[in-house]
Amino acid sequence: MKNKLIIVGGSFGRAYQYKRNLSNTSKRWANILANKLNLIEKNYCRAGCSIEYSSHELFKYIKSVGYNKKDIIIFLLPGDVGSPVIEPSFHPEWASNMIRYLSGEKIKNKEILNHYKRFKSFYTYLVTWAFEKEVIESKIFYILSTLKSLPNLTLLIPSDNIEIVNKVKFYVEKDSNNICIKETLLDISKNEYQDGDFGINRIERKDYRANHLSEPNHIILANELHKVIINKSSKEFQINNFKKNIL
């Protein structure tokens, strides 16, 4: 049986049943990369999930009978302001709505809205301490340390918070088997817009791009990550190779 390409994270890595903005579902970056590496993709991504949920999914894979030390693991680090709740009745996709609710933004989904209303006092208290930089740094440190402890080739790619990753990665001894990309996927995504404003207006814009990327950048991302993996070096990842101002 083939070895696997393990993808853990949020919407930048999730799989799709439909092609969305792509000419074919096979044009999604993770699918392209798996084929280039002759691996089978195993996807643990959920759109809008928290760091805690992604960490939980990583551990679920590590503890599973399907774990293989020859698998390649890509951990797409989600944003740092999602609800940390992991519970059967709480859908992982709801995590990203926490700050929206507390900041007074309208949430149309009644099930999500009712959850945050019910536990408003809990979340109001949570944000007073759970998102301090030191707390976030400790979460990322443990993720990096876990990845480093494995015999697998691993990559950590930040979705949108490069500042903390850059600080924490120096706590972990450099290792060619444990690679941390310096650029964020959000930067690649928002640079596709001529005004570079995806980060602010992604809801109003109704972003239908698969993994928030246009097809040319799916192909480029797969190629860039392929170079990183083959040469075991984050220096192979060239942010300037991605298409800009195409939307």
C-alpha positions as CSV (number, residue, x, y, z in Angstrom):
1,M,0.0,0.0,0.0
2,K,1.2,3.5,-0.8
3,N,2.5,5.9,1.9
4,K,0.3,8.9,2.6
5,L,0.4,12.7,2.5
6,I,-1.3,13.8,5.8
7,I,-3.0,17.2,5.6
8,V,-4.1,18.7,9.0
9,G,-5.6,22.2,9.4
10,G,-8.4,24.4,8.3
11,S,-10.0,25.8,5.1
12,F,-6.7,26.3,3.3
13,G,-6.3,22.5,3.1
14,R,-9.8,21.1,3.2
15,A,-10.9,18.7,0.5
16,Y,-14.0,19.3,-1.8
17,Q,-16.6,17.1,-3.5
18,Y,-17.1,19.8,-6.1
19,K,-14.6,21.7,-8.3
20,R,-15.7,25.2,-7.1
21,N,-13.5,27.6,-9.0
22,L,-11.2,24.9,-10.3
23,S,-11.4,23.3,-13.7
24,N,-11.4,19.9,-12.0
25,T,-11.1,18.7,-8.3
26,S,-7.8,17.1,-9.2
27,K,-6.4,20.7,-9.6
28,R,-6.5,21.3,-5.8
29,W,-3.0,21.8,-4.5
30,A,-2.9,18.9,-2.0
31,N,-4.2,16.5,-4.7
32,I,-1.5,17.7,-7.1
33,L,1.2,17.4,-4.5
34,A,0.2,13.9,-3.5
35,N,0.3,12.8,-7.1
36,K,3.8,14.4,-7.6
37,L,5.1,12.5,-4.5
38,N,3.3,9.3,-5.5
39,L,1.4,9.4,-2.2
40,I,-2.3,8.9,-1.1
41,E,-3.8,12.1,0.4
42,K,-5.4,11.6,3.9
43,N,-7.2,14.8,4.8
44,Y,-8.0,15.9,8.4
45,C,-8.9,19.5,7.6
46,R,-12.1,21.4,8.6
47,A,-12.9,24.9,7.5
48,G,-13.0,27.4,10.4
49,C,-11.6,25.1,13.0
50,S,-9.3,26.0,15.9
51,I,-5.7,25.3,16.7
52,E,-7.0,22.9,19.4
53,Y,-9.1,20.9,16.9
54,S,-6.2,20.6,14.5
55,S,-3.9,19.5,17.2
56,H,-6.6,16.9,18.2
57,E,-6.7,15.6,14.7
58,L,-2.9,15.3,14.5
59,F,-2.9,13.2,17.7
60,K,-5.8,11.1,16.4
61,Y,-3.7,10.3,13.3
62,I,-0.5,9.6,15.3
63,K,-2.5,7.2,17.6
64,S,-4.3,5.5,14.8
65,V,-3.5,2.0,13.3
66,G,-2.9,3.9,10.0
67,Y,0.0,5.8,11.3
68,N,3.1,5.3,9.2
69,K,6.5,6.8,9.9
70,K,7.1,7.1,6.1
71,D,4.0,9.3,5.7
72,I,4.6,13.0,5.1
73,I,2.7,15.4,7.4
74,I,1.7,18.9,6.5
75,F,0.2,20.9,9.4
76,L,-1.6,24.0,8.3
77,L,-1.7,26.2,11.4
78,P,-5.1,27.8,11.8
79,G,-5.8,31.3,13.0
80,D,-5.3,31.8,16.8
81,V,-8.8,33.3,17.8
82,G,-11.1,30.3,17.3
83,S,-13.2,28.7,20.1
84,P,-11.0,25.9,21.6
85,V,-14.1,23.7,22.4
86,I,-13.9,20.1,21.3
87,E,-17.1,18.3,22.0
88,P,-19.4,16.1,20.0
89,S,-22.3,18.6,19.7
90,F,-19.9,21.5,18.8
91,H,-19.0,21.4,15.1
92,P,-15.4,22.3,14.4
93,E,-16.4,24.8,11.7
94,W,-18.2,26.9,14.4
95,A,-14.9,27.9,16.1
96,S,-14.2,30.8,13.8
97,N,-17.5,32.4,14.7
98,M,-16.5,33.1,18.3
99,I,-14.9,36.5,17.7
100,R,-17.6,37.5,15.2
101,Y,-20.3,36.9,17.8
102,L,-18.4,38.7,20.6
103,S,-17.7,41.6,18.4
104,G,-21.4,42.0,17.5
105,E,-21.3,40.7,13.9
106,K,-24.4,39.1,12.6
107,I,-24.5,35.3,12.5
108,K,-27.2,33.9,10.2
109,N,-27.0,30.3,11.2
110,K,-29.4,29.9,14.2
111,E,-27.7,26.8,15.5
112,I,-24.4,28.5,15.8
113,L,-25.9,31.7,17.2
114,N,-27.8,29.8,19.8
115,H,-24.6,28.0,20.9
116,Y,-22.7,31.3,21.5
117,K,-25.7,32.9,23.2
118,R,-26.0,30.0,25.5
119,F,-22.4,30.1,26.5
120,K,-21.8,33.8,26.2
121,S,-20.5,34.2,29.7
122,F,-18.0,31.4,29.2
123,Y,-16.7,32.9,25.9
124,T,-16.6,36.4,27.3
125,Y,-14.4,35.2,30.2
126,L,-12.3,33.0,27.8
127,V,-11.1,35.9,25.6
128,T,-9.7,37.7,28.6
129,W,-6.8,35.3,28.9
130,A,-6.9,32.5,26.3
131,F,-5.5,34.5,23.4
132,E,-2.6,36.2,25.2
133,K,0.6,35.8,23.1
134,E,2.3,33.5,25.6
135,V,-0.7,31.2,25.6
136,I,-0.7,31.0,21.8
137,E,3.1,30.6,21.7
138,S,2.9,27.6,24.0
139,K,0.3,25.9,21.8
140,I,2.4,26.3,18.7
141,F,5.5,25.3,20.6
142,Y,3.9,22.0,21.6
143,I,2.7,21.4,18.0
144,L,6.3,22.1,16.7
145,S,7.8,19.8,19.4
146,T,5.3,17.1,18.6
147,L,6.1,17.2,14.9
148,K,9.8,17.2,15.6
149,S,9.5,14.1,17.9
150,L,8.1,12.1,15.0
151,P,10.4,10.2,12.5
152,N,8.2,11.6,9.7
153,L,9.1,14.4,7.3
154,T,6.9,17.2,8.6
155,L,6.0,20.7,7.4
156,L,4.3,23.5,9.4
157,I,2.7,26.2,7.3
158,P,1.0,29.2,9.0
159,S,-2.4,30.1,7.6
160,D,-2.4,33.7,8.9
161,N,-0.2,34.3,11.9
162,I,3.5,34.4,10.9
163,E,4.7,36.6,13.8
164,I,4.2,34.0,16.5
165,V,5.4,31.1,14.4
166,N,8.6,33.0,13.6
167,K,9.2,33.5,17.3
168,V,8.4,30.0,18.5
169,K,10.2,28.1,15.8
170,F,13.5,29.2,17.1
171,Y,12.7,27.3,20.4
172,V,12.9,24.1,18.4
173,E,16.2,22.9,17.2
174,K,16.6,23.1,13.5
175,D,16.0,19.8,11.7
176,S,15.7,19.1,8.0
177,N,13.0,16.6,8.9
178,N,10.9,19.3,10.6
179,I,10.4,22.2,8.3
180,C,8.6,25.5,9.1
181,I,7.6,27.7,6.1
182,K,8.2,31.4,6.7
183,E,5.3,32.8,4.6
184,T,1.5,32.6,5.3
185,L,-1.1,31.2,3.0
186,L,-3.3,34.2,3.8
187,D,-0.7,36.5,2.1
188,I,-0.8,34.4,-1.1
189,S,-4.6,34.4,-1.0
190,K,-5.2,38.1,-0.4
191,N,-2.5,39.1,-2.9
192,E,-4.7,37.6,-5.7
193,Y,-7.1,40.5,-5.2
194,Q,-6.0,43.8,-6.7
195,D,-6.7,45.6,-3.5
196,G,-5.2,42.9,-1.3
197,D,-8.3,43.0,1.0
198,F,-9.3,39.4,1.4
199,G,-8.5,39.4,5.1
200,I,-11.1,42.1,5.8
201,N,-13.8,41.5,3.3
202,R,-13.7,37.7,2.8
203,I,-17.3,37.3,4.1
204,E,-18.8,40.1,2.0
205,R,-16.9,38.9,-1.0
206,K,-18.4,35.4,-0.7
207,D,-15.0,33.8,-1.4
208,Y,-15.8,30.6,-3.4
209,R,-12.2,29.8,-4.2
210,A,-11.2,26.3,-3.2
211,N,-8.8,26.7,-0.3
212,H,-9.0,30.5,-0.9
213,L,-6.8,30.2,-4.0
214,S,-7.2,30.5,-7.8
215,E,-6.2,27.5,-9.9
216,P,-2.8,28.9,-11.0
217,N,-1.8,29.3,-7.4
218,H,-2.9,25.8,-6.5
219,I,-0.5,24.5,-9.1
220,I,2.3,26.8,-7.9
221,L,1.7,26.0,-4.2
222,A,2.0,22.3,-5.0
223,N,5.2,22.9,-7.0
224,E,6.7,25.0,-4.3
225,L,6.0,22.5,-1.5
226,H,7.3,19.7,-3.7
227,K,10.6,21.5,-3.9
228,V,10.6,22.0,-0.2
229,I,10.0,18.3,0.5
230,I,12.4,16.9,-2.0
231,N,15.2,19.2,-0.9
232,K,14.2,19.3,2.8
233,S,14.5,23.1,3.0
234,S,12.1,25.9,3.6
235,K,14.4,28.2,1.5
236,E,13.0,26.4,-1.6
237,F,9.6,28.1,-1.0
238,Q,9.5,31.3,-3.1
239,I,6.6,33.6,-2.4
240,N,7.4,35.7,-5.4
241,N,6.5,32.9,-7.7
242,F,2.8,33.1,-6.9
243,K,0.3,35.0,-9.1
244,K,-0.8,38.4,-7.8
245,N,-3.6,40.9,-8.8
246,I,-5.5,38.3,-10.8
247,L,-8.9,39.0,-9.3
